[in-house]
Amino acid sequence: MKERRKDERVKVELEASWEGALTQLGGSIVDLSTSGCFVLTDDKVKVGELIRVIIHQPQQDDLYIWGEVVYQIPEMGFAVRFTGADDADTKQLELIVKAELYGAKKSEAKD
């Protein structure tokens, strides 16, 4: 399968919730980039659904990012392509990804 992602991804464990048109549910983000994420959850969403992802950060404000569900794996989770956020949340997301990439590369160098 051809890799469709254009941005570097990092493995993370971040608590998250999301809001759809009629509901608010929760899960964990396990894969993150500046353009999207994968949310581990058994809750259902629909491909094409527009949602607001809320990333809960320890000791910092939550990030609010709009996105579109691009695929779903039943009883496992779903992928979101980010479509918009305010400047502060976008910059904080970039910092999280850069910090995780730096940590991963530093860990590889030790091995």
Legacy VTK file of the C-alpha trace (Angstrom):
# vtk DataFile Version 3.0
C-alpha trace
ASCII
DATASET POLYDATA
POINTS 111 float
0.000 0.000 0.000
1.318 3.430 -0.920
2.018 5.776 1.988
-0.377 8.738 1.687
0.880 10.731 4.640
3.060 13.724 3.882
4.039 14.711 7.421
6.248 12.813 9.852
4.278 10.789 12.373
5.087 10.024 15.972
3.849 7.344 18.320
2.197 8.940 21.343
-0.224 8.171 24.139
-2.428 11.211 24.587
-5.884 11.298 26.089
-8.405 12.769 23.704
-12.073 13.319 23.176
-14.020 14.420 20.159
-17.299 16.064 19.406
-19.511 15.184 16.507
-22.867 16.649 15.578
-24.725 14.759 18.291
-22.189 13.358 20.735
-18.952 13.742 22.667
-16.804 10.628 23.193
-13.291 9.732 24.282
-10.243 7.651 23.438
-6.459 7.806 23.091
-4.364 9.252 20.294
-1.651 6.723 19.451
-0.296 8.162 16.196
0.095 11.900 15.563
1.368 14.298 12.922
0.707 17.938 12.186
-1.851 16.875 9.582
-3.769 14.157 11.425
-3.959 11.404 14.003
-5.272 7.943 14.808
-7.663 7.670 17.747
-7.808 4.329 19.538
-11.408 3.738 20.660
-14.309 1.380 20.213
-16.739 4.247 19.675
-18.181 4.606 16.198
-17.795 7.461 13.741
-18.589 7.726 10.056
-16.063 8.243 7.281
-16.405 11.834 6.086
-17.787 13.009 9.438
-16.500 16.393 10.592
-15.447 16.348 14.232
-13.604 18.503 16.721
-10.708 16.647 18.331
-9.733 17.742 21.826
-6.218 16.687 22.838
-5.840 16.664 26.610
-2.315 17.639 27.646
-0.986 17.158 31.128
-0.162 20.502 32.766
-1.232 22.509 29.690
-4.430 23.709 28.069
-6.356 21.346 25.819
-5.868 21.646 22.057
-8.956 21.996 19.866
-8.520 20.876 16.266
-11.165 20.335 13.584
-10.850 17.307 11.374
-12.491 14.877 8.997
-12.684 11.141 9.619
-10.815 9.500 6.716
-11.174 5.852 7.709
-12.414 3.691 10.539
-11.430 0.244 11.804
-14.420 -1.252 13.659
-13.855 -1.793 17.395
-10.321 -0.357 17.110
-10.414 3.306 16.143
-10.334 5.863 13.367
-8.049 8.235 11.498
-8.615 11.972 11.259
-7.169 14.472 8.785
-6.926 17.834 10.488
-8.733 20.619 8.667
-8.363 23.617 10.965
-7.371 25.074 14.306
-6.525 28.488 15.683
-2.898 29.654 15.460
-2.053 28.903 19.093
-3.349 25.317 18.880
-1.578 24.775 15.543
1.723 25.969 17.003
1.293 23.798 20.112
0.559 20.759 17.921
3.752 21.437 15.940
5.719 21.655 19.213
4.321 18.332 20.449
5.247 16.569 17.208
8.742 18.133 17.100
9.393 17.190 20.744
8.298 13.595 20.142
10.424 13.356 16.980
13.424 14.738 18.856
12.895 12.268 21.695
12.571 9.343 19.274
15.738 10.293 17.386
17.641 10.782 20.633
16.487 7.354 21.813
17.583 5.749 18.508
21.024 7.336 18.842
21.473 5.647 22.233
20.656 2.218 20.776
LINES 1 112
111 0 1 2 3 4 5 6 7 8 9 10 11 12 13 14 15 16 17 18 19 20 21 22 23 24 25 26 27 28 29 30 31 32 33 34 35 36 37 38 39 40 41 42 43 44 45 46 47 48 49 50 51 52 53 54 55 56 57 58 59 60 61 62 63 64 65 66 67 68 69 70 71 72 73 74 75 76 77 78 79 80 81 82 83 84 85 86 87 88 89 90 91 92 93 94 95 96 97 98 99 100 101 102 103 104 105 106 107 108 109 110
